[in-house]
Amino acid sequence: MTTEAARKARARILVVDDEPMNLRLLRRILEKEGYENVVTTSEGADVAAMVDELSPDLMLLDLHMPQPDGFAILRSLGPRISSPGSMPVLVLTGDATAEAKRGALSLGARDFLAKPFDATEALLRIRNLLETRRLYKAMEEHNQLLESRVAQRTTELKRSELEILERLARASEIRDDETGRHTQRVGDLSGAIAAALGLDPHFVDLIRRAATLHDVGKIGIPDAILLKPGTLTADEIKVMREHTMIGARILSGGRSELMIVAERIALNHHEHWDGSGYPNGLKGEEIPIEARIVALADCVDALSSTRPYRSAWPAAAVTDEIKRANGKQFDPKVFDALMRTGFGRSIVSSMPRIVESLQAHAWKSLGI
């Protein structure tokens, strides 16, 4: 069987006419030409349901039938025949007036043929309509395939970006965080705070991921300062503070949302609500909301963890410290959001378990 013959054999054709003789004639013409899937009906009221059930590739429709007539059937089909790739309708009617032709075509019919018609001409029009629909469907399938491949590639690129950023975050902490979990804990706590603030879930997820890069600039800080067990001198503090600008430079120029948010966090997460922070002395809402969130999350985890220059603070001391700094170092709204996460004091006393706790609570409610 040739390709064209196979296409004819597969094509589903619905014939609608109130005259049984016309139905028999059309069936014979179509089957002789090789169209094997031909369904006929004289009941106009059943057409819409038959179209839904059979999904025809083409419908041949008479106009003048008992109600509903062909015009009413075209109106009832509406969206099923209105789009370019939808089922085409070839009107076969004894009414050859211009008014009937305009009416049928305006209601969605693709072609119009007056009775009595020439069988050869009718078959040519049928073939053309079926071929046009086949080509359109093939184009749609090809476009869907391309879209699927693009989506897959986009997902792969996004996954690669996240993997690179995760490793960059690990690199920034590898020298002064023995567990290597500080960045992850800060990210998850920042996400929980952002969610408690009622931010858009997509932005919440961006903050959660970007926050892990808040200290990426530490890569550029000498070990002698970064790992110094004692108190830093004024000059050493000045060098240490440069990690915000180093981090921003590392992340600058990115075009993805994640990189842009990460750059703002890296630069501004040591700015203080009262304007006493660094590097630019920003104040209040001049500081990006994501940086205000990470500032608190970073402080909570840093105080709760052992660092090269000090031991972890007791939970009560951490809680007292962030309360003391509320409204000075930290945005009061962000502080209140931390308390609303439901973790409160317990989140401070169990920081090593923050990742598991947040995944079991905050992310579940967000669907992230």
Protein Blocks (a to p, Z undefined) as FASTA:
>chain_A
ZZklmmmmmpccddddfbfklmmmmmmmmmmnopabbcddfbfklmmmmmmmnopabdcd
dfbdcdddfklmmmmnmmmmmpmklccdddddfblcfklmmmmmmnopabdcdddddfkl
mmmmmmmmmmmmmmmmmmmmmmmmmmmmmmmmmmmmmmmmmmmmmmmmmmmmmmmomnop
mmmmmmmmmmmmmmmnopafklmmmmmmmmmmmmmmmmmpcfklmmombdcdfklmmmmm
mmmmmmmmmmgoiabfklmmmmmmmmmmmccfkopacfkopahjlpcfklmmmmmmmmmm
mmmpccfkbccddfklmmmmmmmmgoklpcfklmmmmmmnonmmmlmmmmmmmmmmmmmm
mmmmnoZZ
